[in-house]
Amino acid sequence: MIPDAWGYEFIEAWYPGTTWNPNRGYIAIGGDWEPYQGRTTYASIGGCYYAARLAISEFLSRTGKQAKVLILRESYPDHILPLGVWHVREGVRLAVRNKPMRFDSLRDVLSYINEQMKLSINTWFEVSRTLKDLLMQTKLTHFLVHR
């Protein structure tokens, strides 16, 4: 969760040998996003997008907060039972019940992601609209705060 106006992105990477990528010799990555205004079409990634969004929306509503949210999920071959949307929803609910990790900078967040996930941050950067926006766009508030 990033302190910002609502935005949401869910990206999932399926390694070879997983349920949704059983025979391919590469990592399949899919995801979708929505801006502050929401979506007008069904997310290309399907149910897991909405399951995770529900859990995040419940948390933000309960806490009276707003955030830009990026969820990155890796599915490995040893995860053989495809519990799908239920598993994703409950995993996100569990994550928001835990004490949040706080970072001093975006660089620290990216370093942590790079250490914790098998895919490099460069791969996530290639497919994530949210990461590109965070790294490439300068907000108007930047000019107000730094005067």
Backbone hydrogen bonds, N-H to C=O, Kabsch-Sander energy under -0.5 kcal/mol:
donor,donor_aa,acceptor,acceptor_aa,energy
2,I,68,K,-3.3
4,D,2,I,-0.8
7,G,67,A,-1.1
8,Y,34,E,-2.3
9,E,69,V,-1.7
10,F,32,D,-2.3
11,I,71,I,-2.7
12,E,30,G,-3.3
13,A,73,R,-2.9
14,W,12,E,-0.5
14,W,28,A,-3.4
15,Y,13,A,-0.6
15,Y,75,S,-2.7
17,G,21,N,-2.1
18,T,15,Y,-1.6
18,T,21,N,-0.9
21,N,18,T,-1.4
28,A,14,W,-2.4
28,A,26,Y,-0.5
30,G,12,E,-2.5
32,D,10,F,-1.9
34,E,8,Y,-2.7
38,G,35,P,-1.8
46,G,43,A,-1.1
49,Y,46,G,-1.0
50,Y,46,G,-0.9
51,A,47,G,-2.6
52,A,48,C,-2.3
53,R,49,Y,-1.8
54,L,50,Y,-2.4
55,A,51,A,-1.8
56,I,52,A,-2.3
57,S,53,R,-2.9
58,E,54,L,-2.7
59,F,55,A,-1.8
60,L,56,I,-2.7
61,S,57,S,-2.5
62,R,58,E,-2.5
63,T,59,F,-2.1
64,G,60,L,-1.0
65,K,60,L,-2.0
68,K,2,I,-2.6
69,V,7,G,-2.7
69,V,67,A,-0.5
71,I,9,E,-2.7
72,L,70,L,-0.5
73,R,11,I,-2.4
75,S,13,A,-3.3
76,Y,74,E,-0.5
79,H,76,Y,-2.1
80,I,78,D,-1.4
83,L,81,L,-1.6
86,W,83,L,-1.0
87,H,83,L,-0.6
88,V,84,G,-2.2
89,R,85,V,-2.9
90,E,86,W,-2.6
91,G,87,H,-2.0
92,V,88,V,-2.3
93,R,89,R,-2.4
94,L,90,E,-2.4
95,A,91,G,-2.1
96,V,92,V,-2.3
97,R,93,R,-0.9
97,R,94,L,-0.6
98,N,94,L,-1.0
98,N,95,A,-0.6
109,V,105,S,-1.6
110,L,106,L,-2.7
111,S,107,R,-2.2
112,Y,108,D,-2.2
113,I,109,V,-2.6
114,N,110,L,-2.4
115,E,111,S,-1.7
116,Q,112,Y,-2.3
117,M,113,I,-2.2
123,T,120,S,-0.6
124,W,120,S,-1.8
125,F,121,I,-2.7
126,E,122,N,-1.7
127,V,123,T,-1.1
127,V,124,W,-0.5
128,S,124,W,-1.7
129,R,127,V,-0.7
132,K,128,S,-1.7
133,D,129,R,-2.7
134,L,130,T,-2.7
135,L,131,L,-2.1
136,M,132,K,-2.6
137,Q,133,D,-2.2
139,K,137,Q,-0.5
142,H,139,K,-1.3
143,F,139,K,-0.6
143,F,140,L,-1.0
144,L,140,L,-1.0
145,V,141,T,-2.6
146,H,142,H,-1.7
147,R,144,L,-0.8
